[in-house]
Amino acid sequence: MRVAGRLSRTERELPVTDGTPTTMNGAESLVRTLVAGGVEVCFTNPGTSEMHFVAALDRVEGMRCVLFLFEGGATGAADGYARMADKPASTLLHLGPGLANGLANLHNAKKARTPIVNIVGEHATYHREYNAPLTSDIEGLARPMSSWVHTGMSAAEIGADGAAAVAAARTAPGQVATLILPANTAWDPGTGIAPVPPIPERARAADPAIAAAVAALSSGEPVLLHLGDRAVQGEGRVIADRIARKTGATLMAMTSNARIDRGAGTVSIERLPYPIDQAIEALKGFRHIILIGATQPVGFFAYPGKPSLLAPEGCATITLATPEEDQFDALDRLAEAVAAPPAEPIAVKPRPSLPRSGALDQDTIGQVLGALIPEGAVICDESITTGRNFFALTRDAAPHSWLQLSGGSIGLGIPMATGAAIACPGRKVINLQADGSGLYNAQALWTQARERLDVVTLIWSNRSYAILRAELANVGAHNPGPKALGMLSLDDPAVDWVSLAKGFGVEGRRVETLEDFIAAFRHGLDNPGPHLIEVAL
């Protein structure tokens, strides 16, 4: 029965097959609340407990549903989507095991500070006590990778629970919010659309932090402005560049960043190198490091005889603005305090030239990327070892966005590119993909084919976990034998990426020369995707 005077028929009732209206259930209340809160895409791999949510998705306009064959693809795509759309997507995962399958890429999303509304199905509240085979501690699984976790308890409240999840996801700097949806809260009668609570404003940086930064910049000693989060974006870099030109400070981004919009006509910025010796060398001359949306530089891992904190001894670290705070405002105030000059027009340099000859290797590949990346492209970088110099070699490429593996949990590249392509249908997406990590979520290629997404996947086929060969030496494990090296090799048998791609419905091609790579890459850029190119190295 309709409750008079509260919500319209379209908000509270839906037609059923015999033509009589029925009250909106909890699942539809939740879906409509998500859509009203700006959540327009659901990346999913559902199961039995989520069937009422699935049915609601079919009835509600405004929510695009994207199916994945594995939950790690769904969570990685939600990460890539939100980085480019600047708003959360939702996932729909099946109970604790489905959530567990997606946790690795939720870890990456948490480190990238990506807003995601993560919906996880659960047994009906009255069924959990019987310990059915799929019963698990879903909240316990969710907490390490989520900043907000809540289990719905009734259909009457599930819409409001969803609104709270949207608000939590959108709270600065961006969070994974996990809402656990017991089956009966989906099928019992709901109460319609719930409004999303107000999103808190970012806090302003404290005045003492501004004063400490001014003192460092006035000291006459070498200062690094270390940028992350929003500060590394266009306007943040422009203000930071003004400060650097006035004070002589150096700009540097964190090693891994959720997104950097870069290329010709933008303020150029380099990243702190990943290899620990190179990172220590890059920081050794600084006496002050000012953090703006960044965390202090630390080693990716611990290494025998090497420091965890990478700043040189005696270097002072000052936090100007945390990722949670308003970094643009902090930079504006700092620029005013040091009397930084206005922004200057940035000269657009000629696009890098294509290499005319040479071996197909890391340097020539980087040169090709610099020459051919199209304007507006989205680069999803999970190159690991092969692509270590690609960032520098594409500095003067056409303007583009660059997304990185922010949490170090490999297997993000193909799903991240999938989500980015859904967020940006008018932009070419290029996935720079190591072969070993690409195999973690290769199933996402099927989703690219199903959704007809414009993605070019470049597989760096060295048929090994190449980074781990270097790490053997870095941690002091010298003279590895055949057993150790065998655990780092992918060539017995070799993975046939072309056949794999075709099996998922994606056009694939293998190249072994520079000339063939240029031709295949141009073909992928000139024709709607998806395409995959296995680059033999």
N, C-alpha and C positions, 0 to 999 in steps of 0.2 A: 504494500500500500504506500502511496505517496504521502510524505509528510508535508502538509500544506504550509505555504508561506516561508519555506526555507531555501530551496533550490529549484531551478527550472527542471522541466521534464527531461531535457537533454542532459542536464547535469546529474540527475538522480535516477533516471529510468532508462531502460533500453528495451527494444522490442525483442520478443522471442518468436520461435517458429509458428506458434498458433496465433500470433498477433496481439496477445495481451502483454501489457508492460510489466516489467519486474524491477525491483529495486536494484540499484547499482551495487555490485558486490565490492569487497575490499580491494581486490586486484584492480578493478577498473578505477576505483577511487584513487589508488596509488598511481596508476599510469597517467590519469588525467592531471593529478597533482604535479607529477614530474614534468609533463608537457607545459603546464601553466607556469612552472618554475624555470622554463627555458631549456630543459633536457629533451633533446629532439632525436637522439640516436640511442639504440640499445644494442650492444654487442653481446651475443648470447650463444650459449650451448646448454639448453634447458633439459630438464628431466621431469619425471612424473609429478613431483611436488610443486612444480612451477606451471602446471598446465593451465590453471585459471589465469595466471599472469599472461601466458602465451595467448590465451583466448581474448583477454582484454586488449592486448597489443593489436590484435586483428580488428577490434571494434573501434579503437580510438585513432582518429586522424591526428597527424602531426608527429608521430613517433616512427622513425625508420628503424627497421629490424634487420640486423646483419648477423648471419649465422656463421659460426666457426666450427671446425671439426675438433678443436681442442681448446680448453679454457685459457691456456696461456696465450693463444692468439687473440681471444676476446679482451683480456685485460691489457695486453700490449697495444691493441688497436685503440682502446679507450684512452690510453696514455697519449698516443700519437694524435688522435683526434683533438683532445682537449688542449694540447700544446699549440695547435694551429687555430682552433676555433675560439680559444680563450674563454671557454665555458665547459662545464662537465658533460660527459656522456654518461650513460648508465651501462652496467653489465647485468647479465642475468645468468647465475651459475647454480649448479645442482648440488645442494647439500654440502657437507664438509669436504668430501673428496673432490667435488668440482671446484670448490674454492681453493683447495690445496693445489690442484693442477694449475691454477692461475696466480699463485702467490709470488712466484719469481718476478713476474712483470709488474705485480702490484708493488713489490720492493723497489723496482726501478721508478715507478710512478711516485712513490713516497719520496724518494731521493730527489726527483725532479720537481717536487711540490706541485704535482698535477691534480686538478680537481676531478674526482671520479665519484659517482654514486654507484656503489657496488651492491647489487641486490643478490642475496643468497637465499635460495629456498631452504625450507626446513620441514621436518615432519610436523603434523598437526600437534598443537600443544598437548592434547590429551594422549597422543600416541608415543611421545618421547620416552615415557616411563617404562615402556616395554622393551627398550633396547633392541630395536629392529636392526638388521645388518648394516644399514647406512647411518645409524645414529652416531653422532660424534659431537665433540665440543667445538661448535662452530665459532662461538665467541673467542675461545682460546686460540683457534687457528687464525682468526681475523685480526686480533689486537696488534701483533707485531708489525703488520704492514698497513694498519689503518690508524688514523688519528681520531676517528669517531666510530663507535660500534654500538648498535642497539638492536635488540630483538623485539619485534612486534608482538603484542600480547592479545590484541583484539582487532577485528575488522573495523570496528567503529573508530579506532585510533590510528589505523595504518596509513591513512592519508596524511594526517598530521606528522606521523613518523617520517613519511617520505619527504614532507616539506622541511622537516628538521635536518634530514640527510642532505638535501640540496643546499641549505644554508651552511651546514658544516663543510661541505665540499668547497664552497665558494669563499669561505673565510680565508683571508690572506695568511700565508702566501699561496694557498691551494692545498687541499687535503684529500686523501682517500677516506670516504665515509661509507661504512658497510652497514646496511640494513638487512637484518635476517627476517625472512618472511615465512612464518609457519603456514602450512597449507590452509588451515581453517581460517586464518586471518585474510586469506585471499578469496575463499569461496563464501564466507558468511556475508551478510548485508553490511555495506559500508555506509559512509556518511558524505560522500562526494569530495569535491576538490577542497583541499586545505591550502591556505595562503602560506607562502614561504616567509619565515620571519626576516626582519631586516638584517642585512649583511653588515657586520661591524666594519667600520672604516679602519684603514691601516693607521697604526699609531705613528706619531711624529718622533723622529730621533730626538734624544735628549740634548739640551743645550751644552752640557759638559762634553758630550761626544763631539759636537761641532768645534768646541774650543780646543779639545785635544788634537783634532785633525789639523786645525789652523796652526797650532804650535809646532806640530811635526813638519808641516809644509813650510814653515818659516825658519826652520832650524838650520837650513843650509846643508843638511845631510840628505843622502839619497832616500827617496820615498817611493813606494809602490802603491798605486791605487788598484786594489784587487777587487774585481767586479764579478758579481754573480746575480742570479735571479733577474729582476726587472732592470737592475742597473746596467746589465750588459746589452739591453735592448737599445734601439735607435736613439731615443731621446736621452736615455741615461748616458750612453757613450758620448753623445754630443756635449753634454754638460761636463762630463769627466774630462773630455779632451780640452775644453776651455780651461779647466783648472790646471791640467797638465801643462798647457802652453804658458800659463802665467807663472807657474811655480817650478817647472822643470821636472815634475813627477813623471813616473812611468805608468802606463796603463797595461794591465794584464788581466785576462779572464781566468776563471777557474779552469781546471783541466777538463771537467765534464760539465756541460751546460744544457739546460732543457731546450733552449732555442736561442739562436743568434741570427738576426737579420743582417746580412752582410753583402759584400761585393762592391763593385764599382760605384763611386759616389757616396760611400758610407765611411764613417770613422773606422779605420783599420785597427784591429786589436788581435794580439796573439794570445794563446792559451799557455798556462803553466804546463810544461811537458809532463807526460806520464812516467817515463823511466826515472827512477829516483835519482840517479846520478845527474841526469840532465836537469831535473827540477832543482836540486841543490845548487847546481852551477848557476841556474837562471836567477836564483834568489840571493846569491852569496854577497852581493854588494850593497844590499839595502839595509838601512838602519831603522826604518819605520815601514810598517805595512798597514795600510788603512783598508779595512774590510767594508765594502758597500754591497750588501746583499749576498756576500760570500762567506764561506766558512774558512777558518785558518788553514793554511796549506799543510797537509799531512801526507805521509806516504800511503800509497794504495794498499800496501802490505807492510809487514815488519820484515826486515832483512838483517841477518847477523852483522853486527858491527856498524849499522847505519841508523841514523836517527828516525824517530817517528814524526817529530815536528821538523819541517823542512826549512823554516826561517833560520838564518845564521844566528849564532850565539850573540846575545846582546841586542838583537833586533827587537824593537817594541812593536807590539801588535795592538792596533786601535780599532774598535768596532764603531764605525760611523753610523751604520744602519743595518739592522738584522734583516733577514729575508721577510720577517713578519712586518717590518716597519716600512714607511713610505720613503723609498730610496730616491725617487725623483725630487721630493721636497728636501731631503737631506743634502743632495747634491746642489740643488738651487741655493740653499742657505750657505753651503760651503763656498760655492762660487762667488756669492755676494761678499762673504767675509774676506776672501783673498783678492777681491776686485778683479776677478777673471774677465778677460775681454769677451766681446760678443762672439758668437759662432761665426766661423768663416766658411764660405763656399768650398766644397771639396772638389778638387780637380778630378775629372773622370779620366782615368788612364786607358790606353788602348787595351782591348781584350787580349789576353795572352795568345801567342801564335801556336798553331798545331805543330807538333814535331813532325818533321818530314821523313825521318828515318830513325832506326835504332831498335833496340830490343824492347820487347813488351815487359816492362818492369814497373816498379813503384813510381819512379820519376816520370817516365813517359806517360803513364796512366794519369798521374796528377796533372801533367801538362794538357792532356786531352780534355780532362774535366774542366780545367780552367778556360780552355778555348771554347768548349761546346755547351757548357751548362746554360740553358735558356733563361731568359729573364723571367723572374717569378717562380722559378723552380723551388721545390722543397727537397732538401737533401737529408736523408735519414742515414746516419753514419754508424754502422757497426763493423767497421773495417778491421778493428783490433790492431794487428801488426802491419799488414800491407798498407793501410791508409794513414800511417802515422804522419806523413808529410803532406797529405792532401790538403789540409786546412791552409797551410802557407801557400801552396801552389795555386789555390783558387781564390786568393785574396782579391784579385782584380777581375774575377769573372763577372758576368752579368749579375745584377742584384738578385739575391736568393735567400732562403731561410735554411739554416743548418741545425738539425736536431741530433743530439748525441745520446749515447748509452750512459745515463746519469747515475745509475746505481751499480753498474758493473756486473749485473746478472745477465749473462749472455742468452741470446734467443729473442731479443726485442726487435731487431731490424725489420724483418719481413712484416710482423704485425704492426709495428709503428708506422711503416710506410702505408699499410692498408688503411689505418685510421686517418692518417694525414690526407690521403687521397679522398676519403669521404668528407673530410672537413673542407677541402679545397678542390672542388671538382673542376675548376678552370685552370689549375696549375699542374704542370708536369712534376711527378714525384720520382726521385731517383734514389734507390736504395743501394748504398755502398756496403756490401755484405761479405763478411768472412765466411768461408765454407763450413767450418766446424760449428760456429754458433748458428749459422743459417739452418742447420739440420734440426735444431731444437724445436722450431715452430714452422717448418716448411709447409705444413698443412694450410697455413694462411694464404699460400698461393692459390689454393682452390677458392677461397673467398674473393681474392682479387679477380679471378675469372668469372665467378658467379655474379659479382657486382659490376663487372666490366670497368675496372678501375684503370686509370692512366698512370701506371707504375712501370718503371724500368728497373729491374733488379740486376745488379752487377755482382756476380759471385767471384770472389778472389780465390781461385781454386789452386791452393798450394798443397791440398790433400794432407793437412796436418793441423794440429793445434800449435801453430808456429810460436805463439807468444809463450807457451809453456816450455819450449826448448830454451828460450832465453832465461826464463825464470829458474830453470834448473841451476844455471850458473849463478844467478843473482842471490839465491838462497844458500849457495855453497855446496850444492849437490853435484860435485864434479865427476867426470868420467862415467857417465851413465852407460849401462849395458843394454843389450837388446831387449830385455824385459821392460825396462823403464822407457826406452825410446818407442817400443811397440805401443805403449799406452798413449803416445802423442801422435801417432800416425793414422791417417785415414785412407791409405792407399792399398789396403789388402782386405777386401776388394775396394777399388776406387768407386766413389759415388758418381753415377752418371746423372749430372744435374739436368741435362737436356731432356733425357727420358723422364726424369722426375717431374720437371715442369710440364711437359706434355701430358703426363698422367693426371695432373691437376687442372688441365685445360689452359695452360699458359704457353704461348709461343716461346720456344727455346732455341738457343744457338750456342755453340762452343767456338771460341776463337783462340788462336795460338800465335798470331803475329800482330804487330802494331797496326798494320794496314787493315787487317780484318776486324780488329777491335774498333777502329775509327768508323769503318763502314757499318758494322753492326750497331754501334751506339747511335750513329746518325739515323739509322732505320728506326730504332726504338724511339728516338726523340721526334721523328717526323710522322709517326703513325700512332694512333690511339692504342693504349696498352690493354692488358698487361704484357710485358715482354721480360724474358730472362736471358742474360748473356753470361755463360760460364767462361771466365777469363783464365786460361791456363798459365800458371806461373811456375 
